[in-house]
Structures are given as C-alpha cells and as structure tokens.
C-alpha cells in the first residue's frame, strides 16, 4: 500500500491541489462572483422578498462560477481516472446540466419569485457548488470496476 502511495504521489498531490482550489473558490465566493443571492440565502430567506439583481450579471456570475468549478472538477476526475473518454462525457454532462439548471433557475425566479424560494435555493446550489464531481467520482469508479469485472469473465 505504501509503495502504491509513493508511486502515485504526484497524482495524489495534484488531486489535493484540485480539491484545495475548489475550497478556495468557496471561501472567496463573495469576492469572485456577482451573486446577490449569497447573502439572501444566508439569512431567513423564507420571510424575505427576493433581492434585487441584474439578470445579465447574475447569469454571467453563475456561468463563470459553474465553468470554474467544472474545470477544477474535470481536472480532479482526470487526475483520478486518466481517461479522456470519461472527461469528454463528463464535459457534455456538465454543459447539459448547466443549460437545464440555469433555465430552471430563471423560470423559478420569474414565475414563482419568493413563493418557491426553497426550490430556487436547491437549483442554485447545483449551479454554484461542485456537487456533480461528488456524484461522478463514484459513478465513474463503478463503471471502471464493472468493466474490469466483466472483461475478466466473472459474469
């Protein structure tokens, strides 16, 4: 086990750098991104009206943060799996999920406003946090394990 760790110390170090970068993005989110909903959701948002915001700047802020998290997450996935096919597939999923989530985000804002701010909270959470990487790592690991399992004829 120790030999394996020593042989892969660069991969482990690089993986830790990507995780640390994701933590830094979260720590400095107030300075890096335009998002008036950051402070809104830190308070008792169920009793408050939606904050005032600029739709275009909010979209750019969400896009910038999502892309930043996506690039760091894809780097982490590549460090772990070293499989470009998986990275391409994950990239397509990231773009697809962004389009769906940002559309839902604006639909909830415009049609429901503060009436359904809990749904807004969760949709926004998927846009601004690297949740997909937490889902992709075990899914891709299982896919690789399952592929090896059936290639060895143990079905």
Helices and strands as residue ranges (DSSP letters): H 2-7, H 9-27, H 29-32, H 37-42, G 45-47, H 55-81, H 84-107, I 108-112, G 113-116, H 117-128, H 131-151
